[in-house]
């Protein structure tokens, strides 16, 4: 069984920065891939960024150049940092992990960008 717990959400001013964390119950390198998704009520959940077991990273256009997905392999924590946040970054952010062909999700953490 896999458990993912996100933290770090909250209120951020436009132009500021945010850093989200996702703690995992398994060795982070045991996952084929880990991702950050986000969802605005009424919209579909969308991919934000991902990292493979080998460390290859990919970013979706809305955050490319502003985001960094990283991981701490000793503490088994996945991070997402976004700089120069905009109101469009307001969403519930979810941690996702693929392990043995099964997708696992965290409960989500709310990020609100507002002045």
C-alpha positions as a Markdown table, in Angstrom:
| # | Residue | x | y | z |
|---|---|---|---|---|
| 1 | Unk | 0.0 | 0.0 | 0.0 |
| 2 | Unk | 1.2 | 3.5 | -0.8 |
| 3 | Unk | 0.4 | 6.6 | 1.1 |
| 4 | Unk | 1.0 | 10.1 | -0.1 |
| 5 | Unk | 0.6 | 13.2 | 2.1 |
| 6 | Unk | 0.8 | 16.7 | 0.7 |
| 7 | Unk | 1.6 | 19.8 | 2.7 |
| 8 | Unk | 2.6 | 23.4 | 2.1 |
| 9 | Unk | -0.5 | 24.9 | 0.6 |
| 10 | Unk | -2.0 | 28.2 | 1.7 |
| 11 | Unk | -2.4 | 31.8 | 0.6 |
| 12 | Unk | 0.3 | 33.3 | -1.6 |
| 13 | Unk | 0.5 | 36.8 | -3.1 |
| 14 | Unk | 0.8 | 37.2 | -6.8 |
| 15 | Unk | 4.5 | 37.3 | -7.8 |
| 16 | Unk | 5.5 | 35.3 | -4.7 |
| 17 | Unk | 6.7 | 31.7 | -4.4 |
| 18 | Unk | 5.3 | 28.5 | -3.1 |
| 19 | Unk | 6.8 | 25.1 | -2.1 |
| 20 | Unk | 4.7 | 22.0 | -1.7 |
| 21 | Unk | 5.8 | 18.8 | -0.2 |
| 22 | Unk | 4.6 | 15.2 | -0.6 |
| 23 | Unk | 5.7 | 12.6 | 1.9 |
| 24 | Unk | 5.6 | 9.0 | 0.8 |
| 25 | Unk | 5.3 | 5.7 | 2.7 |
| 26 | Unk | 7.6 | 3.9 | 0.3 |
| 27 | Unk | 11.2 | 4.6 | -0.9 |
| 28 | Unk | 10.7 | 7.4 | -3.4 |
| 29 | Unk | 13.0 | 5.7 | -5.9 |
| 30 | Unk | 10.7 | 2.6 | -6.0 |
| 31 | Unk | 8.1 | 4.6 | -7.9 |
| 32 | Unk | 8.2 | 4.5 | -11.7 |
| 33 | Unk | 7.2 | 8.1 | -11.8 |
| 34 | Unk | 5.9 | 10.8 | -9.6 |
| 35 | Unk | 3.8 | 13.8 | -10.6 |
| 36 | Unk | 2.1 | 16.9 | -9.4 |
| 37 | Unk | -1.4 | 17.6 | -10.6 |
| 38 | Unk | -3.7 | 20.4 | -9.9 |
| 39 | Unk | -7.4 | 20.9 | -10.1 |
| 40 | Unk | -9.8 | 23.9 | -10.1 |
| 41 | Unk | -13.4 | 23.1 | -9.1 |
| 42 | Unk | -15.4 | 22.4 | -12.3 |
| 43 | Unk | -12.3 | 21.6 | -14.3 |
| 44 | Unk | -10.4 | 18.4 | -15.0 |
| 45 | Unk | -7.3 | 17.6 | -13.0 |
| 46 | Unk | -4.3 | 18.7 | -15.0 |
| 47 | Unk | -0.7 | 17.6 | -14.9 |
| 48 | Unk | 1.8 | 20.2 | -13.7 |
| 49 | Unk | 5.1 | 18.5 | -13.6 |
| 50 | Unk | 6.6 | 15.0 | -13.3 |
| 51 | Unk | 9.9 | 13.2 | -12.5 |
| 52 | Unk | 10.9 | 9.7 | -13.4 |
| 53 | Unk | 12.8 | 7.2 | -11.3 |
| 54 | Unk | 15.9 | 8.1 | -13.2 |
| 55 | Unk | 15.4 | 11.8 | -12.5 |
| 56 | Unk | 14.1 | 13.0 | -15.8 |
| 57 | Unk | 11.8 | 16.0 | -15.3 |
| 58 | Unk | 9.0 | 17.4 | -17.4 |
| 59 | Unk | 6.9 | 20.5 | -17.0 |
| 60 | Unk | 3.7 | 21.5 | -18.6 |
| 61 | Unk | 3.5 | 24.9 | -20.4 |
| 62 | Unk | 1.6 | 26.8 | -17.7 |
| 63 | Unk | 4.4 | 26.4 | -15.3 |
| 64 | Unk | 7.4 | 25.8 | -17.5 |
| 65 | Unk | 10.3 | 28.2 | -16.5 |
| 66 | Unk | 8.6 | 28.9 | -13.2 |
| 67 | Unk | 8.5 | 25.5 | -11.5 |
| 68 | Unk | 10.9 | 22.9 | -10.2 |
| 69 | Unk | 10.1 | 19.4 | -9.2 |
| 70 | Unk | 12.7 | 17.8 | -6.9 |
| 71 | Unk | 12.9 | 15.0 | -4.4 |
| 72 | Unk | 14.8 | 14.0 | -1.3 |
| 73 | Unk | 15.7 | 10.4 | -1.6 |
| 74 | Unk | 16.8 | 10.1 | 2.0 |
| 75 | Unk | 13.6 | 11.5 | 3.5 |
| 76 | Unk | 11.3 | 10.2 | 0.7 |
| 77 | Unk | 9.7 | 13.5 | 0.0 |
| 78 | Unk | 8.7 | 15.0 | -3.3 |
| 79 | Unk | 8.7 | 18.8 | -3.8 |
| 80 | Unk | 7.1 | 21.3 | -6.1 |
| 81 | Unk | 8.3 | 24.9 | -6.1 |
| 82 | Unk | 6.7 | 27.6 | -8.3 |
| 83 | Unk | 8.0 | 31.1 | -8.5 |
| 84 | Unk | 6.3 | 34.2 | -9.8 |
| 85 | Unk | 2.9 | 32.7 | -9.0 |
| 86 | Unk | -0.2 | 34.0 | -10.7 |
| 87 | Unk | -3.9 | 33.9 | -9.8 |
| 88 | Unk | -4.1 | 31.1 | -12.5 |
| 89 | Unk | -2.0 | 28.9 | -10.2 |
| 90 | Unk | -4.9 | 28.8 | -7.7 |
| 91 | Unk | -6.0 | 25.2 | -7.4 |
| 92 | Unk | -5.9 | 22.0 | -5.2 |
| 93 | Unk | -2.5 | 20.4 | -5.8 |
| 94 | Unk | -2.2 | 16.6 | -5.8 |
| 95 | Unk | 0.8 | 14.4 | -5.5 |
| 96 | Unk | 0.6 | 11.3 | -7.7 |
| 97 | Unk | 2.8 | 8.2 | -7.8 |
| 98 | Unk | 2.9 | 5.3 | -10.2 |
| 99 | Unk | 3.9 | 2.0 | -8.6 |
| 100 | Unk | 3.5 | -1.5 | -10.1 |
| 101 | Unk | 1.1 | -0.1 | -12.7 |
| 102 | Unk | -1.2 | 1.4 | -10.1 |
| 103 | Unk | -1.7 | 5.2 | -9.7 |
| 104 | Unk | -1.8 | 6.5 | -6.1 |
| 105 | Unk | -3.0 | 9.9 | -5.0 |
| 106 | Unk | -2.6 | 12.2 | -2.0 |
| 107 | Unk | -5.5 | 14.0 | -0.5 |
| 108 | Unk | -4.5 | 17.3 | -2.0 |
| 109 | Unk | -3.4 | 20.7 | -0.6 |
| 110 | Unk | -5.1 | 24.0 | -1.5 |
| 111 | Unk | -3.1 | 26.8 | -3.0 |
| 112 | Unk | -4.7 | 30.2 | -3.3 |
| 113 | Unk | -3.0 | 33.1 | -5.1 |
| 114 | Unk | -4.5 | 36.4 | -4.1 |
| 115 | Unk | -3.6 | 39.8 | -2.9 |
